[in-house]
Amino acid sequence: MMDKVDIVTKDIITSDSIQFKEATLDYDSNCSTGDMDYLLPKLAASLRKAKTIDMAVGFLMESGVKLLINDLKQVAQSGVRIRILTGNYLNITQPQALFLVKEALGDNDMIKRLRQKA
């Protein structure tokens, strides 16, 4: 077992010994890093290019669905299959959001409700 003296005398990494590499941001990547690299434009662009859409989200809120509703309508009208799996943990999913999604997907798609067993 290492004693306290061994830990203290180990080499300490200082900022002078770190070499930084210049990084470039790839805005065509699948990663959104925050700050000025927003997720919404990437998500909307991905929806428009998709051949099928399978989304799993913890909850749906009206404010979030409204941001994507036009893209969802456009994609649904072009015949792309859209499946969205959502939960209702702590009753966060808003019924208005579900109605908006149903409106965007039309009558061709089904919204299924799954109940958690007690």
C-alpha positions as CSV (number, residue, x, y, z in Angstrom):
1,M,0.0,0.0,0.0
2,M,1.3,3.5,-0.9
3,D,1.9,5.8,2.0
4,K,1.0,9.5,2.0
5,V,4.7,10.5,1.3
6,D,4.7,8.5,-1.9
7,I,1.5,10.2,-3.2
8,V,2.9,13.7,-2.4
9,T,6.2,13.1,-4.1
10,K,4.7,11.8,-7.4
11,D,5.1,14.0,-10.5
12,I,2.5,16.7,-10.7
13,I,1.3,17.7,-14.2
14,T,1.4,21.4,-14.7
15,S,-0.1,23.5,-17.4
16,D,3.4,24.1,-18.7
17,S,3.8,20.4,-19.5
18,I,0.6,20.1,-21.4
19,Q,0.7,20.4,-25.2
20,F,-2.6,21.7,-26.7
21,K,-3.6,20.8,-30.2
22,E,-5.6,23.2,-32.3
23,A,-9.2,21.9,-32.7
24,T,-11.6,22.8,-35.5
25,L,-15.3,22.5,-35.1
26,D,-17.1,20.3,-37.6
27,Y,-20.6,21.6,-37.9
28,D,-21.6,18.7,-40.0
29,S,-20.9,16.3,-37.2
30,N,-23.6,14.4,-35.2
31,C,-22.4,15.9,-32.0
32,S,-23.8,19.1,-30.5
33,T,-21.4,20.6,-27.9
34,G,-23.5,23.5,-26.7
35,D,-22.5,27.2,-26.5
36,M,-23.1,28.4,-30.0
37,D,-23.3,24.9,-31.4
38,Y,-27.1,24.5,-31.2
39,L,-28.9,21.1,-31.4
40,L,-32.1,22.3,-33.1
41,P,-30.7,23.1,-36.6
42,K,-28.9,19.8,-36.7
43,L,-32.0,17.9,-35.6
44,A,-34.2,19.7,-38.2
45,A,-31.6,19.0,-40.9
46,S,-31.4,15.3,-39.9
47,L,-35.2,15.0,-40.0
48,R,-35.4,16.5,-43.5
49,K,-32.7,14.0,-44.8
50,A,-34.0,10.9,-43.0
51,K,-35.4,7.9,-44.8
52,T,-37.0,6.6,-41.5
53,I,-37.2,8.3,-38.2
54,D,-37.1,6.5,-34.8
55,M,-36.9,8.8,-31.8
56,A,-36.9,7.8,-28.1
57,V,-37.4,10.7,-25.7
58,G,-38.1,10.8,-22.0
59,F,-41.0,13.2,-22.4
60,L,-42.7,15.5,-25.0
61,M,-43.5,19.1,-24.2
62,E,-45.5,21.4,-26.4
63,S,-42.7,24.0,-26.6
64,G,-40.3,21.4,-28.0
65,V,-42.8,19.9,-30.4
66,K,-43.6,23.3,-31.8
67,L,-40.0,23.8,-32.7
68,L,-40.0,20.7,-34.9
69,I,-43.7,20.6,-36.0
70,N,-43.1,22.0,-39.5
71,D,-40.2,19.6,-40.2
72,L,-42.3,16.7,-38.9
73,K,-45.2,17.7,-41.1
74,Q,-43.0,18.0,-44.2
75,V,-41.3,14.7,-43.5
76,A,-44.6,12.9,-42.9
77,Q,-46.1,14.2,-46.1
78,S,-43.1,12.9,-48.1
79,G,-43.9,9.4,-46.9
80,V,-41.1,8.9,-44.3
81,R,-42.1,6.5,-41.5
82,I,-41.9,8.3,-38.2
83,R,-41.9,6.5,-34.8
84,I,-41.6,8.4,-31.5
85,L,-41.3,6.5,-28.2
86,T,-41.9,8.7,-25.2
87,G,-42.7,8.2,-21.5
88,N,-44.7,10.0,-19.0
89,Y,-42.5,9.7,-15.9
90,L,-43.7,12.2,-13.3
91,N,-46.4,13.3,-15.7
92,I,-44.0,15.6,-17.6
93,T,-45.4,14.7,-21.1
94,Q,-48.0,17.2,-22.0
95,P,-51.2,16.0,-23.8
96,Q,-51.0,19.1,-26.1
97,A,-47.6,17.9,-27.3
98,L,-49.1,14.5,-28.1
99,F,-52.0,16.1,-30.1
100,L,-49.5,18.2,-32.0
101,V,-47.5,15.1,-33.0
102,K,-50.7,13.3,-34.0
103,E,-51.7,16.2,-36.1
104,A,-48.3,16.3,-37.8
105,L,-48.2,12.6,-38.5
106,G,-51.7,12.4,-39.8
107,D,-54.1,9.4,-39.5
108,N,-51.6,7.1,-41.2
109,D,-49.6,6.6,-38.1
110,M,-50.7,5.4,-34.7
111,I,-49.9,6.7,-31.3
112,K,-49.8,3.9,-28.9
113,R,-50.0,4.3,-25.2
114,L,-48.1,2.0,-22.9
115,R,-48.9,1.8,-19.2
116,Q,-46.3,1.0,-16.6
117,K,-47.3,-1.9,-14.5
118,A,-47.6,-1.1,-10.8
